[in-house]
Amino acid sequence: MLNYSAGRLPRGFRADAAAPSDPGCKGIRDVFDIYTIIFLALAIFIFIRLRSVLGQRTGRERPPYDPYSARDARAPASEKVVTLPTRNAETMARPAEPAPDRWKGIAAEGSAVATGLDAIALSDRGFDAKHFVVGAKAAYEMIVGAFAAGDRKSLKGLLSREVYDGFEAAIRDREAKGETVENKFVSLDTADIIGAELRGSTAQVTVRFVSQLISATRDKAGNVIDGSPDKVTEVTDVWTFARDVTARDPNWKLVATEAGQ
């Protein structure tokens, strides 16, 4: 049993181990000072390197990225951001005013037809009245020819459902009787727009066609029962075409027909 009462220390421990005059203690302190200097030098070196790489703040740094802020508020002038012209609410709400006498050769300025054409053009910027008349003439000849030939497929793409049903019923009745129709266009003299309006999103344009036709209907035996295969007849038709201006389909369809005078 060890006895500490007489000031004796356990074997292996010296009473003067921490004395400053001990040469071993001085050596440990010298080693510690050398390592301290090395670490301080290394820290200074790293700081200088980081400073050279990252640079200094000059007060003109770009702010942190904010996904909710405006793009042009963050971009410096060197990025050449192009700002689009702005339109105020009044400009966006008010459509462009129609040019005076824009329907020259189609409708008289200030007439009901011109007013209707203006309304259609404001809703359908691609509408061109002269181009429409050209298309209406082509459609007129195609429809008359298809009806005479009983070509249901061609008619279906040019007529509204209601008009097609009427044409198809007449073709079916003619076929049941064994009758045939012979049609020959001599000329299409005029195609004048006599009505135009916008009903909701549906544009309607009414055209009066005046044509010169040779038309004859024959019975089952080949006898002429209507018209003449040799006589030119002037025919006047009033047809109304319609199109939904909000639809992607640019084609107009025949929605109403009547005999003109």
C-alpha positions as CSV (number, residue, x, y, z in Angstrom):
1,M,0.0,0.0,0.0
2,L,1.3,3.4,-1.0
3,N,1.7,6.0,1.7
4,Y,1.1,9.8,0.7
5,S,1.1,11.2,4.2
6,A,4.8,11.9,4.5
7,G,4.9,13.9,1.3
8,R,6.3,11.0,-0.6
9,L,5.1,10.5,-4.2
10,P,4.5,7.2,-6.0
11,R,7.5,5.6,-7.6
12,G,8.1,6.8,-11.1
13,F,7.1,10.5,-10.5
14,R,9.6,13.2,-9.6
15,A,8.8,16.1,-7.4
16,D,10.6,18.5,-9.8
17,A,9.1,17.2,-13.1
18,A,7.6,20.7,-13.9
19,A,10.4,22.8,-12.8
20,P,11.4,25.4,-15.4
21,S,15.0,24.6,-14.9
22,D,14.4,21.2,-16.4
23,P,16.1,20.9,-19.9
24,G,13.4,18.4,-21.1
25,C,10.5,20.9,-20.5
26,K,12.4,23.6,-22.4
27,G,12.7,21.3,-25.4
28,I,9.0,20.6,-25.5
29,R,8.2,24.3,-25.4
30,D,10.6,25.0,-28.2
31,V,9.0,22.4,-30.4
32,F,5.5,23.8,-29.7
33,D,6.6,27.3,-30.7
34,I,8.0,26.0,-34.0
35,Y,4.7,24.3,-34.9
36,T,2.7,27.4,-34.0
37,I,4.8,29.5,-36.3
38,I,4.4,27.0,-39.1
39,F,0.6,26.9,-38.8
40,L,0.4,30.7,-38.6
41,A,2.5,31.0,-41.8
42,L,0.3,28.5,-43.5
43,A,-2.9,30.3,-42.5
44,I,-1.5,33.6,-43.8
45,F,-0.5,31.9,-47.1
46,I,-4.0,30.4,-47.6
47,F,-5.7,33.8,-46.8
48,I,-3.5,35.6,-49.4
49,R,-4.3,32.9,-52.0
50,L,-8.1,33.1,-51.4
51,R,-7.9,36.9,-51.6
52,S,-6.2,36.8,-54.9
53,V,-8.7,34.3,-56.3
54,L,-12.0,35.7,-54.9
55,G,-11.0,39.4,-55.2
56,Q,-12.2,42.2,-53.1
57,R,-15.7,43.7,-52.7
58,T,-16.0,47.0,-54.6
59,G,-19.6,47.8,-53.9
60,R,-20.6,47.1,-57.5
61,E,-21.1,43.4,-57.1
62,R,-24.4,41.8,-58.7
63,P,-26.9,41.0,-56.0
64,P,-27.8,37.4,-55.2
65,Y,-30.2,35.7,-57.7
66,D,-33.8,36.3,-56.9
67,P,-36.2,34.1,-59.0
68,Y,-39.1,36.4,-58.2
69,S,-37.5,39.6,-59.3
70,A,-37.8,41.1,-62.8
71,R,-35.2,39.9,-65.2
72,D,-34.1,43.3,-66.4
73,A,-33.8,44.5,-62.8
74,R,-30.9,42.1,-62.3
75,A,-29.1,42.2,-65.7
76,P,-26.3,44.8,-66.2
77,A,-26.2,46.9,-69.3
78,S,-23.4,44.7,-70.8
79,E,-25.8,41.8,-71.3
80,K,-27.8,43.9,-73.9
81,V,-31.2,43.0,-72.7
82,V,-33.8,44.2,-75.3
83,T,-36.9,45.7,-73.8
84,L,-40.0,45.2,-75.9
85,P,-42.3,48.2,-76.4
86,T,-45.0,48.3,-73.8
87,R,-48.7,48.7,-74.6
88,N,-51.0,50.3,-72.1
89,A,-54.4,48.8,-71.4
90,E,-56.2,51.4,-73.6
91,T,-54.1,50.5,-76.6
92,M,-54.6,46.7,-76.1
93,A,-58.4,47.1,-75.6
94,R,-58.9,49.3,-78.7
95,P,-58.6,47.5,-82.1
96,A,-57.0,49.3,-85.0
97,E,-59.3,51.6,-86.8
98,P,-60.2,50.4,-90.3
99,A,-58.5,52.3,-93.2
100,P,-60.9,54.6,-95.1
101,D,-62.4,53.2,-98.3
102,R,-60.7,49.8,-97.5
103,W,-63.5,47.9,-99.3
104,K,-63.2,49.8,-102.6
105,G,-64.6,47.8,-105.4
106,I,-66.4,45.5,-102.8
107,A,-68.7,47.7,-100.8
108,A,-69.5,51.4,-100.6
109,E,-67.9,53.3,-97.8
110,G,-70.3,53.7,-94.8
111,S,-72.7,51.1,-96.1
112,A,-74.1,48.2,-94.1
113,V,-72.0,45.8,-96.0
114,A,-68.8,47.8,-95.3
115,T,-69.7,48.0,-91.6
116,G,-70.2,44.2,-91.5
117,L,-66.9,43.6,-93.3
118,D,-65.2,45.9,-90.8
119,A,-66.5,43.8,-87.9
120,I,-65.3,40.6,-89.5
121,A,-61.9,42.0,-90.3
122,L,-61.4,43.2,-86.7
123,S,-62.1,39.7,-85.4
124,D,-60.2,37.9,-88.2
125,R,-57.0,39.8,-89.1
126,G,-56.4,37.5,-92.0
127,F,-59.7,38.3,-93.7
128,D,-59.4,39.7,-97.2
129,A,-62.7,40.5,-99.0
130,K,-61.2,40.3,-102.5
131,H,-59.6,37.0,-101.8
132,F,-62.9,35.8,-100.3
133,V,-64.8,36.7,-103.5
134,V,-62.2,34.7,-105.5
135,G,-62.7,31.7,-103.2
136,A,-66.5,32.1,-103.3
137,K,-66.5,31.9,-107.1
138,A,-64.5,28.7,-107.1
139,A,-66.8,27.2,-104.5
140,Y,-69.9,28.2,-106.5
141,E,-68.7,26.3,-109.6
142,M,-67.6,23.3,-107.6
143,I,-70.8,23.0,-105.7
144,V,-73.0,23.4,-108.8
145,G,-70.9,20.8,-110.6
146,A,-70.9,18.4,-107.7
147,F,-74.6,18.6,-107.2
148,A,-75.3,17.9,-110.9
149,A,-72.9,14.9,-110.7
150,G,-74.3,13.6,-107.4
151,D,-70.8,13.9,-105.8
152,R,-71.7,13.7,-102.1
153,K,-68.0,13.5,-101.0
154,S,-67.2,16.9,-102.5
155,L,-70.4,18.5,-101.3
156,K,-69.8,17.4,-97.7
157,G,-66.6,19.4,-97.4
158,L,-68.2,22.6,-98.8
159,L,-71.7,22.7,-97.2
160,S,-73.0,23.1,-93.7
161,R,-74.8,20.1,-92.3
162,E,-78.3,21.5,-92.9
163,V,-77.5,22.5,-96.5
164,Y,-75.9,19.2,-97.2
165,D,-78.9,17.3,-96.0
166,G,-81.1,19.3,-98.4
167,F,-78.8,18.7,-101.4
168,E,-78.4,15.0,-100.5
169,A,-82.1,14.5,-100.3
170,A,-82.6,16.1,-103.8
171,I,-79.8,13.8,-105.2
172,R,-81.4,10.8,-103.6
173,D,-84.8,11.6,-105.0
174,R,-83.3,12.2,-108.5
175,E,-81.4,8.9,-108.4
176,A,-84.6,7.0,-107.3
177,K,-86.3,8.3,-110.4
178,G,-83.4,7.5,-112.6
179,E,-83.0,11.1,-113.6
180,T,-79.6,12.8,-114.6
181,V,-78.5,16.4,-114.7
182,E,-76.2,17.9,-117.3
183,N,-74.6,21.2,-116.4
184,K,-72.1,23.3,-118.3
185,F,-70.7,26.6,-117.1
186,V,-70.5,29.2,-119.9
187,S,-69.4,32.0,-117.7
188,L,-69.6,33.4,-114.2
189,D,-70.4,37.0,-114.8
190,T,-70.6,38.6,-111.3
191,A,-70.1,37.7,-107.7
192,D,-71.1,40.6,-105.5
193,I,-71.1,40.7,-101.7
194,I,-74.5,42.0,-100.7
195,G,-74.4,41.2,-97.0
196,A,-71.9,40.8,-94.2
197,E,-72.1,40.5,-90.4
198,L,-70.5,39.0,-87.4
199,R,-72.7,37.0,-85.1
200,G,-70.7,36.2,-82.0
201,S,-67.7,34.4,-83.4
202,T,-69.4,33.5,-86.6
203,A,-68.8,35.6,-89.7
204,Q,-71.4,35.4,-92.4
205,V,-71.1,36.8,-95.9
206,T,-73.8,36.7,-98.5
207,V,-72.9,36.8,-102.2
208,R,-75.1,37.2,-105.3
209,F,-73.9,35.1,-108.2
210,V,-74.9,35.7,-111.8
211,S,-73.8,33.0,-114.2
212,Q,-74.5,31.7,-117.7
213,L,-75.3,28.0,-117.7
214,I,-76.4,25.3,-120.0
215,S,-78.5,22.9,-117.9
216,A,-80.7,20.0,-118.8
217,T,-82.4,17.2,-116.8
218,R,-83.1,13.9,-118.4
219,D,-85.4,11.1,-117.3
220,K,-84.6,7.4,-117.2
221,A,-85.2,7.1,-121.0
222,G,-82.8,10.0,-121.7
223,N,-85.6,12.5,-122.6
224,V,-85.1,16.1,-121.6
225,I,-87.7,16.9,-118.9
226,D,-86.2,20.3,-117.7
227,G,-83.9,22.9,-119.2
228,S,-82.2,22.6,-122.6
229,P,-78.9,21.0,-123.7
230,D,-78.5,23.8,-126.3
231,K,-79.8,26.9,-124.6
232,V,-77.7,29.2,-122.4
233,T,-79.6,30.4,-119.4
234,E,-78.8,33.2,-117.0
235,V,-79.0,32.0,-113.5
236,T,-79.0,34.2,-110.3
237,D,-78.2,32.6,-107.0
238,V,-77.9,34.2,-103.5
239,W,-75.7,32.1,-101.3
240,T,-74.5,32.8,-97.7
241,F,-71.2,31.5,-96.5
242,A,-70.1,31.3,-92.8
243,R,-67.0,30.6,-90.8
244,D,-66.1,30.6,-87.1
245,V,-63.3,33.2,-86.8
246,T,-61.9,31.6,-83.7
247,A,-61.5,28.2,-85.4
248,R,-58.2,27.1,-87.0
249,D,-60.0,25.9,-90.1
250,P,-59.8,28.8,-92.6
251,N,-62.5,27.4,-94.9
252,W,-65.9,28.9,-95.4
253,K,-69.0,26.7,-95.8
254,L,-72.3,27.3,-97.6
255,V,-75.0,27.8,-95.0
256,A,-78.0,29.1,-97.0
257,T,-79.1,29.3,-100.6
258,E,-81.9,31.0,-102.4
259,A,-82.8,31.9,-105.9
260,G,-82.1,35.5,-106.8
261,Q,-83.7,38.0,-109.1
